[in-house]
Amino acid sequence: MKEKTKVLDKEALNRSIVRIAHEILEKNKGTENLCLVGIRNRGAFLAKRLAERITEIEKNKVPIGVLDITLYRDDLTLIAQQPVVHKTEIDFDISGKTVVLVDDVLYTGRTIRAAMDALIDLGRPKSVQLAVLIDRGHRELPIRADYAGKNIPTAQNETIEVRLSEVDGADEVVIVEKNE
Amino acid sequence: MNKETTWVRKDLLGLEDLSREEIKLILSTAESFKEVSTREIKKVPALRGKTVVNLFYEPSTRTRVSFEVAAKRLSADVINIATETSSVKKGETLVDTGRNIQALKADIIVMRHNYSGAAVMLARHLDISVVNAGDGWHEHPTQALLDMFTLKEKLGNIEGLNVSIVGDIAHSRVARSNIWGLTKMGAKVTVCAPQMLIPPGIEKMAVRVTNDIEAALKNADAVNVLRMQFERDDEHAFPQQLEYLKNFGITEDRLLKAKKNMLVMHPGPLNRGIEISSEVADGTNSVILEQVTNGIAVRMAVLFLVAQGRDKKNETSN
């Protein structure tokens, strides 16, 4: 693994979150019926940050939840490292709500497919939108983001690492090249 | 990537061979699964397309139903075989039965058997997963896991707890699995029974042994009350039922002398008025029905982990 370039530093990452918060409010005309659901692991922290920004702007709280999609993955039998199942924590009814799913990186779209299945097992949202910090392309399913912090075209042998201070000790996004 | 323990076993046969980390992994996975049963749609697709066979050589309702509910909430297909109505009656051996089930392309066998070691033997002969749902006097791992899950949920941490197990220790697989599990997790275990129901050599399992119920309850954070299995009393060595209640039964009077919040657990089915009085069984210290609810989450976790563990095993052997 070789670190190639830093695409977002702390300030740029923060500005992206502020902008997405504004875009969510603009598109949904405020916070009515709105809730944020972050996909474990880093999506959950991003959802929390987005909710804080939204509260600052609108002086209104939006409910946030955390979704664990392990049980809905389509590659449970393929991945080398067996995933650890974590809790889904959504303590409000999502039925009739506008749910903004939040994740760090949008890549093949399979995580989002799983997340939508998981979400719909919990209730019937009025609509589901998708916010991601990075869209790196290479979609394998017809899925797109409603809000993206940054579009970064990547090669298949590269990966995007989103690092957040809550888990990684720093706020930054880097492109990492896998060794052949 | 954080260094979390991963599960690599294809089977769950007992708690004796598990590490503390593996037990922790099952308990934390079960914590995640508990939420599924609170949903309106109580189902996740994790084991979609997998087949679970419940193979029961001993009558059991609660364990079998609990496994069946767990498997169905994971979207697996479940087949129940009660051996009284199967070819076992025609003399088929256990391994042959297992091989036939494997040939049907089932993925997991959940087995209850009256012989100690039956699950271990079956697992050795098969490539598919075997989950021990109780074998003779040997182990009943998922019962002990759900007992530990309940302790952890109610008291926060298992390490350092004083847990007393009261009743027929000699014939109890529940006691044995609990002792293995609890001591690995750092709890202090006391076993209490009439001397004839204490198996010789039990001290080697690092437990305190007593015949005095008051001593067993003093300072206990939880008491696990075992069922008196009168149906196993072939030699008529068991105490009389009323005598047992008087000397070892968990009654309100005894509860008053114990810690105020001591948890009362029981694996069921209850013999009211023998090992436990009705007031205690239905009282505020009792977590007996919560154990039943937790059993589903624990069994979901076990089925999920062994299914993945088997896949991992096949990969590494390629």
Interface residues (C-beta under 8 A of the other chain):
Chain A: D68 T70 L71 Y72 L76 T77 A80 Q81 Q82 V84 V85 H86 K87 T88 E89 D117 A118 D121 L122 G123
Chain B: M1 E4 T6 W7 L25 S28 T29 E31 S32 F33 E35 R39 E40 I41 K43 V44 P45 A46 L74 A301 F304 Q308 G309 D311 K312 E315
